[in-house]
């Protein structure tokens, strides 16, 4: 009922920046929070950041705190992850996910966008 589409990934040099976008559509009225996750080759999926839709409270993983501010544009139903000072260890597929009022944690997921940090 909620569709999430990520965009903005690509190849960037260490120290560079990328901005990821997550556009929500469909029945997004009940979404209470949106989050970013990532999964690198050979590693488990990990939490990156999340934002509460109403109010904008944020939370970050220690690995990205201070580097990857998360924000939202309520009018455009879009969430952003501004990735700065990128490191090779940031290389991963980044996924957008949503929590709604039905409970049960993150219920909806996007298809992912590849971020590669390399010289």
N, C-alpha and C positions, 0 to 999 in steps of 0.2 A: 504493500500500500504506500510505502515511501521509497522513492528512488533516489539514489545518491550517485553522483558522477564526479569523479576526481579529474583534475587536469593540472597542468603546469610542471610536470616532471620533465626530466631531461638530463643531459650530461653537463656537468659544471666542474671547474677546477677547484682544488682545495682553496678555502678562503673565500670562495664566491658565494652567491646568494641565489635562491629560487623562491618563488611564491607559489604554493599549492592552493588550489581552489576546490571546494566541495559544494556543488550545487544540488539542492534538495528540491524535489518535485513530488507530485502526487498528494496523498493525504498526509501532509507534514504538520497538520494542526496540533497533533498530540506529542510532537517531539519536544522533549525537555532538555536534552543535551546532545551535543555532537562532539565526537572525538576523533583523533588521529591515532592510528596504529601503524607499525611498520614491521616488515619481516625481511631480514637479510638471508642470503643463501646459507643453509646449514644451521640457522638459528631459529629459535622460537619467535612467534609474533610477540611484540612488546608494545606497551602503551607509550604514547608520545605526549599527547596533550588533549585536553577537553575544554569545552566552554558550555556553560549553562545558557540556553537560548534567551530566556527572559532574565535580565539582570546582568549577564555577561561575566559571571564569576568563572575564573579559570584555574586550571591545575596543570602541572607539567611534570614529566619525568626528570629526574636529576640530570640525566645525560644531555638534555636539551634546554634546561632552564637557563634563561638569560640569552639564549641564542635564537630560539624559535618562538617568537610571540604568536599567539593565536588570537584571531579576531573574527567578527561576524558583520554581515550587512543584512539586517532583518528585512529591509525592503526588497532585497534581491534574493532572499532565502539562500544565502551563500556564506560559507565559512572559509577562512583563509588561514594558512600556516606560512608565515614569513620565515624562511630558513636562511639564517645568516651564518657567516664563519663556518661554512660547511667543511666537514672532515671526511676522509675516505670511509671511516666507520659509519657515517650516516647513509652510506649506500644501502638501499633497500627498496622494496615495493611498499609504497605508502597507501594506506586504506583509510577511507572515511567511514564512520559508523555512527548510528543514532540510537538514543535511548528514548522510549516513549512511556506514556502513563500506564501501559499494560503491565509493566514490570518485567523482570527477567534479564536485566542488563541490556547490552547492546544487541538490538534486534535486527537492524537493517545495516547492510554493508554495500559499499561501492565496489567497483571492479579492480581498483588499484591503479596507481601510476608509478612508473619506475623513476627513481632518482639515483643517478650514478655520479659519484664524486671521484674524479681521477684526473691526473695530469696527462 
